[in-house]
Amino acid sequence: RIAEYLAEKGQLPVIWPLSLSPTGAAVTEPASFYYVSVLLHRLLGPVGFAFQQAFKLAPALFGAFAIIPVYLLAQELFDRRAALLSSLVLAFLPAFIYRAFAGFYRGDVFSVFFMLWGFYLFLESLEGTPAKRAVASVLAGISFGLMGLVWNGFLFGFGVLTLAFLLISTVSYYRGRWSWAPLQSYILSAGLGVLLIKSSILLYPN
């Protein structure tokens, strides 16, 4: 109902009167959590989708398309067979399916989608020309920012990113291949992601 209110009124309520009667409850989820279904409805509305239909379809779509970055990430790290296996594991993982079926609207599945794309793009930013690394880092930062804009548990993603950076840097150092590229990619990816999240908090402090 909050997402529907946002779609109709164009603004997010601070207090939602239908929760915690009679005083109402503060709206504490990130604003973009609701915008996912609102933007999807704006995209599908012209072809006949009602808001409720778009709302229910959103988690299923994001859950299905999350398989793509998993495949690309595993293929980059290992090979095609590992990528297929990784995709199947995510597709049939009970905990993930539980959060990705139509109508179960929580930020987890949206956040996982953006987080996986962030990891893949961060990995892509470690090699290639300076221009390619910069573009991949910026796209990774946007992905990590969107991860935080739809889920309050975004620190988990940044924690994994930090551990990945430390592991990559340590292995490169002991192999005699240390460079500034991982640090530059990490600073740009994490920094841009945090900046996007901070901007959202300033716009929607509740």
C-alpha positions in Angstrom: 0.0 0.0 0.0 2.9 2.3 0.7 4.3 1.7 -2.8 0.8 2.3 -4.3 0.6 5.5 -2.4 3.9 6.6 -3.8 2.8 5.7 -7.3 -0.4 7.8 -6.9 0.8 10.8 -4.9 4.4 11.0 -6.1 5.9 11.2 -2.6 6.7 8.8 0.2 4.7 9.2 3.5 6.7 9.7 6.7 4.1 8.0 8.9 1.9 5.2 7.6 -1.5 5.3 9.4 -2.6 1.7 8.6 0.3 0.3 10.7 0.6 0.3 14.5 -2.9 1.7 15.1 -3.9 4.2 16.2 -0.7 6.3 16.0 0.7 4.8 12.8 4.3 3.6 12.1 7.2 5.4 10.6 8.2 4.3 7.1 11.8 3.0 7.7 12.5 1.1 4.5 14.7 2.9 1.9 12.7 5.0 -0.5 14.1 3.1 -3.6 12.7 -0.1 -2.1 9.2 1.2 -3.1 10.4 2.8 -6.3 11.3 -0.6 -7.8 7.6 -1.5 -8.2 6.6 2.1 -9.1 9.1 2.3 -11.9 8.3 -1.2 -13.1 4.6 -0.2 -13.3 5.5 2.9 -15.3 7.2 0.6 -17.7 4.5 -2.1 -17.9 1.5 0.1 -17.3 1.2 1.2 -21.0 0.8 -2.5 -22.0 -2.0 -3.1 -19.6 -0.4 -4.1 -16.3 -2.1 -2.9 -13.2 0.0 -1.6 -10.3 -0.8 -4.7 -8.2 0.4 -7.0 -11.0 3.7 -5.0 -11.5 4.2 -5.1 -7.7 3.8 -8.8 -7.5 6.0 -9.4 -10.6 8.9 -7.3 -9.4 10.6 -9.8 -7.0 10.2 -12.7 -9.5 11.8 -10.7 -12.3 14.7 -9.6 -10.2 15.2 -13.1 -8.9 15.2 -14.6 -12.3 17.6 -12.0 -13.8 20.0 -12.3 -10.8 21.1 -15.6 -12.5 22.8 -13.6 -15.3 25.5 -11.9 -13.1 26.1 -15.2 -11.2 26.8 -17.0 -14.5 29.1 -14.2 -15.7 30.9 -14.0 -12.4 31.6 -17.8 -12.2 32.6 -17.9 -15.9 35.1 -15.2 -15.3 36.6 -16.9 -12.3 36.4 -20.5 -13.4 34.8 -21.8 -16.6 31.5 -22.4 -18.4 30.7 -25.6 -16.4 31.2 -23.8 -13.1 29.1 -20.9 -14.4 26.2 -23.3 -15.3 26.4 -25.0 -11.9 26.5 -21.7 -10.0 23.4 -20.5 -11.9 21.5 -23.8 -11.1 22.5 -23.5 -7.4 21.1 -20.0 -7.2 18.0 -20.8 -9.2 17.1 -23.7 -6.9 18.4 -22.3 -3.6 15.4 -22.5 -1.2 16.4 -19.4 0.7 16.6 -17.4 -2.5 13.4 -18.8 -4.0 11.6 -17.9 -0.8 12.5 -14.3 -1.4 12.0 -14.2 -5.1 8.5 -15.6 -5.6 5.8 -13.3 -6.9 4.2 -11.2 -4.2 6.9 -11.6 -1.5 8.1 -8.0 -1.5 11.3 -7.5 0.5 14.5 -5.7 -0.3 16.7 -8.9 -0.2 16.1 -10.1 -3.7 16.6 -6.6 -5.2 19.8 -6.1 -3.2 21.2 -9.4 -4.3 20.6 -8.6 -7.9 22.5 -5.3 -7.7 25.2 -6.7 -5.4 26.0 -9.6 -7.9 26.3 -7.1 -10.7 28.6 -5.0 -8.5 30.9 -8.0 -7.8 31.1 -8.9 -11.5 31.8 -5.4 -12.6 34.4 -4.9 -9.9 36.2 -8.1 -11.1 36.0 -6.7 -14.7 37.6 -3.4 -13.5 40.8 -5.2 -12.4 42.0 -5.8 -16.0 42.2 -4.1 -19.3 42.9 -0.5 -20.4 42.6 2.4 -17.9 39.4 3.5 -19.6 37.8 0.1 -19.4 38.8 -0.2 -15.7 37.4 3.2 -14.9 34.0 2.5 -16.7 33.7 -0.9 -15.0 34.5 0.7 -11.6 31.9 3.4 -12.0 29.3 0.8 -13.1 30.2 -1.3 -10.1 29.8 1.7 -7.8 26.4 2.4 -9.2 25.4 -1.2 -8.7 26.6 -1.1 -5.1 24.8 2.2 -4.5 21.6 0.7 -5.8 22.2 -2.3 -3.6 22.1 0.1 -0.6 19.1 2.1 -1.9 16.8 -1.0 -1.8 17.9 -2.8 1.4 19.0 -1.6 4.8 21.4 -4.5 5.1 23.7 -3.1 2.4 26.8 -3.3 4.8 26.9 -7.0 4.1 27.7 -6.3 0.4 30.4 -3.8 1.2 31.9 -6.2 3.7 32.2 -8.9 1.1 33.6 -6.4 -1.4 36.3 -5.3 1.1 37.3 -9.0 1.9 37.5 -9.7 -1.9 39.8 -6.6 -2.4 42.0 -7.7 0.5 42.2 -11.3 -0.8 43.0 -10.2 -4.3 45.7 -7.7 -3.1 47.3 -10.3 -0.8 47.4 -13.0 -3.4 48.8 -10.6 -6.0 51.5 -9.4 -3.6 52.7 -12.9 -2.8 52.8 -13.8 -6.5 54.9 -10.7 -7.2 52.1 -9.2 -9.3 51.0 -6.4 -7.0 49.6 -3.3 -8.6 47.5 -0.2 -7.8 44.6 -1.4 -10.0 42.6 -3.3 -7.2 43.0 -0.4 -4.8 41.9 2.2 -7.4 38.9 0.0 -8.4 37.9 -0.6 -4.8 38.1 3.1 -3.9 36.0 4.1 -6.9 33.5 1.3 -6.6 33.0 1.5 -2.8 33.2 5.3 -2.7 30.7 5.9 -5.4 28.3 3.3 -3.9 28.5 5.0 -0.4 28.0 8.4 -2.0 24.8 7.3 -3.7 23.5 5.8 -0.5 24.4 8.9 1.5 22.6 11.1 -1.0 19.5 9.0 -0.7 19.6 9.3 3.1 19.9 13.0 2.9 16.9 13.1 0.6 14.8 10.7 2.6 16.1 11.0 6.2 13.2 9.0 7.7 
